[in-house]
Amino acid sequence: MLMFYLARHSVAARKSYTVFSWAASVARSLRVLRWPAKHRQLCDLPVYQRYIAPDSGGDVFHHLSHRDYLSRHFKPRQRVACVLSHYRFENDTFDDNYKSAIYGGPGLALWEHRQDGQLYSIILRSQQRHLGEGDLHLALYVGDELLHRIGFNWVGGEIAGIGCEIAPFIARNQGRWRDAHTERLFTQFEEIFPHNSPAYFCAAAMQGLAQFARADHIICVKGEQALAFKGGESSYSHAYDKFWDAFGGVRPARDCHVIPVPFQLKPLAEVASKHRKRAIARRTRWQEISDAAYAVLMRHRVAHSMHPVGQQNRALVTDAS
């Protein structure tokens, strides 16, 4: 089975890559044979057999065939662990309706808000596998227009030296560029949701997903380890490192950030009194989004997979202790 998939990728890649890129991709894919048992386990998962293998463009082992996967810091052994933990969790946790929507359909709406004839929504769906920036993709849309997206995988906490069995690993945190076309969309968003941003809405949804998985942390790639980072780009420090810091993230020795769940926000008592009402409104909206994302995944949880998290542990609006 492994040799069949490797041969299929070799043929498919030759049609779309240069000779050098094709040879490099095929050579990297052969690392699958260093961990044959783990890759047989991966390929035996029903979710992988049904959705990934048939729709992979010949590249079933994308976590090794590309130069990087999830983080520029990860070694091949870590990539194998990440892809296996992700699809095991997807396979064992969610029902068939979830899998068909995520991998074979339009995705799942985690949150929706309609106002002034416009629909604002956060959609969860599978990611373009050739990007390597997470096999799942959570994105905020205005109508059909994308404003922000987060790419992530479900990984074992040991990848960041933390104890939780499973946690989201955010590999991509990317907003859409403001230009003549999108400026109107951002302005409209800011008028309806004052003192907010699409990035914070996506982060709030990620908290709901983490709490569904009973993860007490979200793991995030450092800006300089993001796959698209080319060096010397200060925007990555703002979009990744400083953004995670705003939610109480810490930076352990391993090249990632760790954000506690629920988020540790600045205590309201420390917010200037003239801004406190605004801060409460922002956090209330984030809590609404987090709760909605949590509830959607709960509707697709298979009965034997896990027990739901108690509501008393899910507060986002409450001050950090």
N, C-alpha and C positions, 0 to 999 in steps of 0.2 A: 504493500500500500504506500509506504513512504517513497519508494523508488518510483512508483507510478506518478505520484504528485510532483516529485522533483523533475521527472522527465517532461511532464506536462508544462511545468513552469518554464523549463528550458526552451521548449518550442514556442510558447506564447510570448515570452520576453524577447525572443529574437526578432519578432515582427515589429516591436515598438521601441527598442533600445538601439543605440549605436553598438558597434562591435565591442568596444571597450566596456561600456556600461552593462551590456548583456553578459559578458564574461565575468565581470565583477559580481553581478547579482547572482549568477549561477554558482560561483565559487562560495559566496556567502551562504547561499541556501544549503550547500552541502554540510554545513555545520549541524544541520538537523541530525545527521548520523552520529554525532557525539552524544546525543540524548535520545536514542531510539525509543526507549520505553515511555518516556514522557510525551513524545510526539505521537506515539500510538494511542496513548490515553487521550490526548487532545483530539485526534481524528476520530476516536470512537464515541465522543460525546454527540448525542443526537442533534444538539443545536449546531454543532460544527458540520456534521454530515449533511444536515438538511439545508442550511442557509449559507455557510461559509465556503465549503468546498465547491458547490456548483456555481457560486457567484463571485469567484475570486480572480477572474481573469487569468487563471492558471497559477496564481501565486497564493497557495494555501499557507505558506510559511513566511508571511510578510514581516514577522517580528525578527527574522534573521536575514532575509534577502536584501533588506535596505541597510544603508550605512548605519542608521540609528533607529531606535524605537523608544518612545516615551521620554527618554532623557539621554542626552549625549554622554552622561556619566555611566549608564548601565552597560555592564558586560553581557556577553551572550547568555551566560548562565542565568543572569537576573532577568533577561528578556523572556527566556523560556518559562521561568517561574511566573512572570507577570501574565503572559498570555494564557497559561494553563489555569491560573487562579481566576482570571477574568471569565473565561468560558465555562469553567466549572460552576462558578457562582450564577452566571446567566442561565445555564442549563438546569441547575437544581432548584433555583429560587422562583422562577417565573413561569406562568402558564403559557399555553400555546398562543393565546390571543396577543399576549405581550410580544412573543417572539416573532409572530407573523407581522405585527405592526412595526416593530423595530427593524427587523432584518429584511422583510419582504414587502413593506408597505410604507405609508407616509409618516410613520412615527407615532408617538403618543404625546398628546397635549397635557403638560403638567400643570399649567395655569393659563387662564384666559381672562381678559378684561375687554369689554366692548364699550366704547364711548365715542360720541360724535361721529357715529357711522364707521368707526375704524376698530379692527380687532387687534389687540395686543396679545401675544401668546408666547409661551415657552415650550418648545418641542424637544423631545428626546428621540433620537434615531441613531442608526449605525453611522459610523464615520467612514470617509473614503480611506480605504486601507493603505493605499500607497503613501499617504501622508505620514503615518506612523505616530501621529500626535493624539493617540487615544482611539480605541475601537468604538467608543460611544461619543456622541456629540449632542450637547445641550445648548440650544440657541434661542435667543429672543427675536421675535419677528414683529414687525408692524405690517399687517396684511401679509403679503408674500415677500416683503423686504427684510433681509436679515440686518440686525444692528449689532449683535454681540454673540459670541459662541465660546463654549468651553469644551475641550476634548479630554476624555478621561478613560481610565480602566479601573476595574475592581482588582485590587492587589492585596497580597498578604502584608500585614503591618511590619513584618520583619525587614522589608525592603528599606524602611526608614528607622529601624531599631525601636519600634513601638510594639506594644503587646497585643493589639486588637487582631482578631482573626482575619478580618476583611475590612478594607477601607478604600474610598475613592482616591486615585492618584490623578491629579490634574496635570496634563501635559501641555495643554494649550489654553491660553486666555487671550482672546483676540477680539477687538472691536473693529467695526467697519470704519474705513477712512471717511472723514467728513469732506465732502466735495459739493459741487453745485447741485447734484442730484440728491444726496443724502442729508444735506443741511436742513431741508424742510422736515424730514422725518425726525431728526434729533430735536429740532425746535418743537415739533408737535409733541414728542414724548415728554420733553421738559415742561411744557405747559400743562399737560395732564397729570404728570407725576413730578411736581416741583421738588427741587433739592434732592433729586435722585439721578441714577444713571443706569443704563442697560447692564453694565458690568455687575453692579450690586444686586440687580434682580436675578441674574444668572447665579451669582454666589449664594443667594438665599435659597434658590431651588436646589443647589448642590447640598446645602445643609439638610434639607428635607430628605434627599436621597441617602446621605450618610446616616441619618437617624433611622431611616427605614432598615438599613443594613446593620443597625446596632453598633455602628462605628463611633468611637469616641474621639476620632481625629479625622481630618482630611489631610492628605499628603499632596504637596504641590511642588512642581519642578522649580528650581531656581532659574532666574532670567537667563543667566549665562549658560545654562544647561538645556534651555529650550531648543528644539530641533531647528527652528528657523533663525536662531541667533547667529550672526556672522562676525561678531566682535565689535566693540566700541559703540554699540547702540544703546544710548541712555534710555530710550523708550522702553526697553525690556525691564530695566530696573523698576520703572514706574508701574508698568502693566503686570509685572509678576511680583517681585520682592516687596516693594512698598505696599502693593495692594494686599498681599497676604498679611503683612504686618497690621493692617487696619482691623483685622478680625482676631487679633491676638496670636498671630502666628509666631513661631519660634524657629530658629535656624540651627538645627543640630549639626554635628560634624559631617554626617552623610549629606550629599549634595541635594538637599530638598528642604522644603519648609514643612512644618507640621502645625496645623490649625486645630485647636480644641473645638469639640462639638458638645453643646451648642457654642456659638461664637462668643468670645469674650470681648464685648464692646466696652467702650469708655463708660463708666458709671454716669448716670444722668445727673447725679449731684455735682459732678465735675464739669458738666456742660453749662455754659453761660445761661443764665435764666432767660434771657431774651431769645435764645435759640432752643430752649428745652422743648417747647411745644412742637417745633419743627422736627427735632430729633425723635420725639415719640411717634410722630406721624410717619416718619421714614421707617422706623423699626417696626411699626405696626404693619406697614405694607410688606416689609420683608418677611414678617412672621406669617402673613396671609399666603405668600408665595411658598414659603417653606412647608406650611401645613398642607397646601394643595398638592405639592409634589409628593409628599409623604403619603397622602391619601390615595393618589393615583396608583402608586406602586403597590400599596396594600391591597388594592382591588385585583391585582394580578399575581399576588403571592400564592404559591401552591401551599396547601395546608400544612405539610410536614416540614417546611423549610426553616421557619424561625418563629419566634414569638414577637409580637409587636412591642415597640418601645412605649413605655408609659408616658402619658401626656405631661406629667409633672417634670419630666426630664427634658422637655423639648422647647422650653421658653427661649426666645431670641430677644424679646423686648426687655426682659429683666436685666438689671445692671450686672456687670461682671463683679464677681466677689474679689 
